[in-house]
Amino acid sequence: MSTEQKNSVIFQTLGTLSGKLVGVATLNMEKALNALNLEMIHLLTTQLKAWAEDDTVAMIVLDGAGEKAFCAGGDVRALHDISKANPGKITDLAQSFFCEEYYLDHLLHTFDKPVLVWGDGIVMGGGLGLMAGASHRVVTERSRIAMPEVTIGLYPDVGGSYFLNRMPGKLGLFLGMTAYNMSGADAYFVGLGNHYLNSDDKEPLFDALASVDWESDIGANHSKLNSLLEGMSSRSAIPMATSVLEQHQSELDALMQGTLPEIMARAKDYQTEQPWLERALATMLAGSPLSIQLIYEQSRLGTELSLEQVFQFELGLSCQCCAIGDFVEGVRALLVDKDRQPKWQYESALTVPESVVKQLLASPWEQDSHPLAQLGR
């Protein structure tokens, strides 16, 4: 195995019996739970493009250093600092961070070769953006997967406008509004995971990847990886638990039905014996009122937008959240001062003026000058 150390991401190539290579990219910021920063995004984009062109590389694996997380999100501290120093302005850093992150996510969604993400431990926010784009998304009994942006004045970005709206019933809206922590079984049920293994299957998986008869035919390699993962799943020592989301889908669909005032009234008065649901609704009611409005609007996009249009829409909205939304205050309360007492701009989602929502949703750029105008072309 050849290894190249580049600080925040480690790139390796794994030799196989077929003579083909498996490219392995390991997020290497263990103390920060492998949260994505701009350097990591640059490194991953550059290496993935090189591996895409390299005929000796049959497939790619993305994983995270340590036992706790694949990736706990984006490194938002720098974004907080610059946005706080430039209130009301879309900063170059915010634009370049989100632009390059979404370019990387789009690259994964449209990558021809098989990409396997080892989604063990914590997978949140920006980590979920990477995972959602991969062709083979492995979850385990230790997976904890969430889009917790409502707690920091953002919204489920990184393609959330695409994948949340394609989940069963109203579950995408529930996950966005409540930051509910999915188990591996939950993630498998809503389609974020498409293979389920045990956390201690990682080493056997890497050993097995080395003995696959990889070809130059990309379609054949996708099939071979599927067969390998399905074979390992069927021999799994720990069966997949029952998904809480699957068990309670009809209840959650009913809870998230209708207009935003109806949903908020229902959430406020809801009585439940389920601690997980109580916690989820409490998070929603304590979250940013601006975020709640944006997540509701996001759910109304449906499935009409292409992947490219989704990332173009999200780039504008994410930059606006940093400039005029609740992002700076949300990050301050949760990650900087850690007092967990955010002072949101509005008392509730229902007191947010329609003009403010429109301003947040408005793209800062004309279509032909959009930083992601060339995406997918």
N, C-alpha and C positions, 0 to 999 in steps of 0.2 A: 504494500500500500504506500503510495507516495503522498506526502503531506506538505501543504504550504500554509505557514502560519501568517495570518494577517490580522493580528490583534483581536478585533471584535468578531470576526468570522474566520473559522478554520475551514479550508478547502482541502479535500482529499480525493484521490481516485483509488477505487478498490478494483484490483485485478480479478478477473473471473476465468473459469475454465474455457469459456468460449473465445477468449482473447479480447473480448469487448471490455470496456471499463464502466464502473458505476461511479458517477460523480456524487460526492457527499459534501454538503455545506452545513456546518454546525455553528449555530449562533452561539457566540462565546463570551457572553456578559452575564455569567452565572449569578453574581451578587445582585444585579439589576433584574433578575429573572428574565434575562435575554431580551429586555425591552429594546425595540428597534430605534437606532439613531440614524442620522443622515449618512454617516460613514458606512454603517452596515448595509443600508439601502444601496449605496453606490457599489460597494463590493459585490453584493448579491446580483445586482443587475448586470454588471460587467462580466462576472463569471458565468451566469446563466446564458448570456448571449454567446459567450465563447463555447460553452458546452453544446449549445444548440447547433453550432456550425461544425463541431468536431465529430466526424463519423465514427471514431473509436468509442465514443461515449454512448451507451445504450439507454441509460435512464439516470434520473437524479433522485437523491434523497435529501430532504431538509430535516434537521433535528436541532435540539437545543442542548447546551452543556448542562450538566448537573441533573439531579433527580426531580427538581421541583417544577420546572416549566419548559415548555417548548418556547413560548414567547408571551410575556404578560402585557404586551401592548406597545404603544409608541412612547419614546422618551419625550414627554411633553414639557419638561421643566424649561428647556431653552426657549420653546415656543411661548410659554407663559411669560418669561422674563422680557422677551423682545416685544410681545404684544402689550404688556403692562407699560412699557416705556414709550409706546407709540399708540395711545388710545385712539380708536376711530380710524386707524390706518391699516391697510393690508400691507404687511411687511414683506420684504424680499424673502426672509427666512420662512415665514409661514407658506408663502406661495411655492418656494422651491421644495420645502419638506413634503407638503401634501402632493405636489406635482410628481415628485420622484417616487414617493411611496405608491401612488396610484398607477404610475407607469410600470413599476415592478409587479404590482398585483395583476395588472392587465396582461403583462408578459407571462405570468404563471397561468392565468386563465386560458391563454391562447397558445401555450407551449405544445409543440407537436409530440415530443418524446414523453414517456411516462415520468411523472413527478410524484414521489411518495413523501408525504409529510407524516412524521412520527408525532402525533398529537397527544402525547402523554403529559400528565400534570396540567399546569395552568396554560390555557390558550385563550387570550383575551384581546379585544380590540385589534391592533395592528397584526398580532399573531394570527388572529382569525382571518384577516385579510390575506395573509400568505396561504393559510390552510385551505380556505374556500376556493382558491385558484388552482389547487393541485388536482391531478387526475385521481390519485389514490390517497385517501385521507384516513389514516389509521387512528382510531380512538381506543382507549383502554379503560380498565376499571378505576384508574386513578385520574382520568381526564376531568378537568374542571373548566368548562368553556362558557364564555359570556361576552356580551357587548355592554360594558358598564358605563357608556358615555353619558347617560342621563345624570350621573352623579358628578360630572365635571363640566357640565354646560356645553357638551358637544352633542352628537347624535351618532347612531351606528353607521360610520362611514366605511372606508376600505371595501366598497362594493356591497355594503349592507342593503342599499336601495335595490340591488339586484337579487341577492340571495334570500333576504328576509321575506320579500314579497312572493317567493316561490315555495315557501313552506306550507304545510297543511293548515287549512283554516286561517285563524287569526293568530297563530302561534308566533309569527314573525313580529307582529305588533306587540304582543305580550312580552317577548324577549327584549325588544328595543326599549319599551317603556319601563320595565321592571328590573333590568340588569340581572335577571334570574340566572343562577349558576347551573348550567346543564351538566349532567353526568355524561359519560361516554354513551350510555344507552339513549339518553335524550338526544344527543347530537346525531346519533345514528338514525333515530326516528325522523328528525326534521331534515335529514339529508346532508348535514355538515360533515359527518363521518360516513364513509362507505365501506369500511372494514373494521372489525373489532378483534383485537388481540389482547393478550395479557401484557402488563408492563414488563414482565420478565422474559417476554418473547423477543426483545430487541436484539440480543446477541444471536440467538438462533436465526432470526430474520436476516441479519447481515451475512451470516454463514451461508444461508440458503441462497441469497442473491448472487453469491460468488459461484454457485454451481449451476445456475440457470444457463441454458443454451441460448444466450442472446443472439439476435440476428441483426442484419442491417435494415430489416423491414420493421418500421415503427409500429404498425398495426399489430404485427405478430408479437412484438415486445410488450405491448399493452395487455394482450391476451395472456402471455406467460406470467406477467406480474399478477394479474387477476387470479390465475389458477393457483399460484404459489400462496397468495394471501388467503384465498378461500380454503385451501387445504390446511393451512395453519389455524384458521378460525375454527374449522370443524374438529380439530384436535385440542382446542383450548381447554385448559384445566379449570378455568373460572368462566362459567357461562355468563352471557350478557344479562345484566339485571333488567328488570322491567322498567321501561321509561315512564317516569312520573308524568311527563307531558302527554304521552300516549294515553295513559290511564285517565287523565283529567281533561283531555282535549275539548270535549263538549262543554264542560264547565268554563274553561278558559275562553273558548269561542264566544260563549254567551256574555262573559264579562267584558270582552273587547268589542262587542257589537255596537253599531250606531255612531252617533255624532260624538265629538270630543266632550261636550258638556255631559252627555249621557254616560260615557265611560268614566269620567272623573267622579260623577255623583255615585255611580255604582261602586267604584273602588273605595270611596270614602266610607260608605255605609256597610261594606261587605263583611259578613261574619263567616269565619272559617275555623275549622279545628286543625287545619294543616299548617304547621309552623313554616314550611317552605313558602307557602302562598301568602301567609301573613307578612313574612319578611319581604317578599317580592313587592307586595302592594305598599308596604311602608316605605320601601326604597323609591317607588314611583311617586308617592305623595310628597316625599322629601326632596325629590330631584328638581332640577332646573325647570321652571315653568316654560321658559323659552324652548328648552330641549323637548319637553312633552309636546308642545305645539309642532315643532319641526318633525318629530318622529311620527306624529299623526299625519302630517302632510306627506311625509316620505311613504307611508303605507298607502296613500291614495294614488301614488304613481303607478301602482299595479305592475304589470309585466310588459308594458308597451315599449319602454326604453331599451335600446340596445346596450350592451356592456360598455361600449365607448361613450354613449350618451350619459350613462349612469356616472362614470368617473368624471366626465366634464361637469355634470350637475353638482357632484359632491365636492369637487375642487373649489367652486365658487362658494358653496355653502360653508365649507370648513373654514375658508379664509374669512368669511363674514362673521362666523362664530368667534374667531380670535379677535377681530377688529371691534365688533359692536355687540357681540352676544355675551353669554355668561361664562365663557371659557376661562378667562383670567381669574375670576372669582372662584369658580369651581375648583381649578387646580390649586389656587392658594389655600382653600379650606381643606382639601383632601391630601395634598402632597407637599405643600411648602410650609405653611404654619401648622398644618395637621390638627386644627381645632375642630374640624368637622362641623363648623357652624357657618355655612355659606350664607351670604346676604345677597340673595338673588335680586335681579332688577324688578321683578314683579312678584306679587304675593301668591298668585296661582296662575295656572295656564289659562284660566278663563278671563283673567284681567289683562292679558297681553293684547294690546291694540292690533287690529288686523294690518295696519300700515307697517308696524314693526316686523311682523311675520313676512310680509311682502318684501320688505327691505332686505331681510336676511336671505330670502329665497332668490332675490334678483342677482343674476350673474354680474360680477364687476367688469366683465369684458364683452366686447362684441364677438359674435361667433367666429369670424375669420381671424381675430387676434387672440383667441383663447389659447392659453399655454398648452392645452392638450388637444388642440384642433386636429393635429395629424395622427392622433391615436388610432391604431388599427388600419391606417392607410398604407 
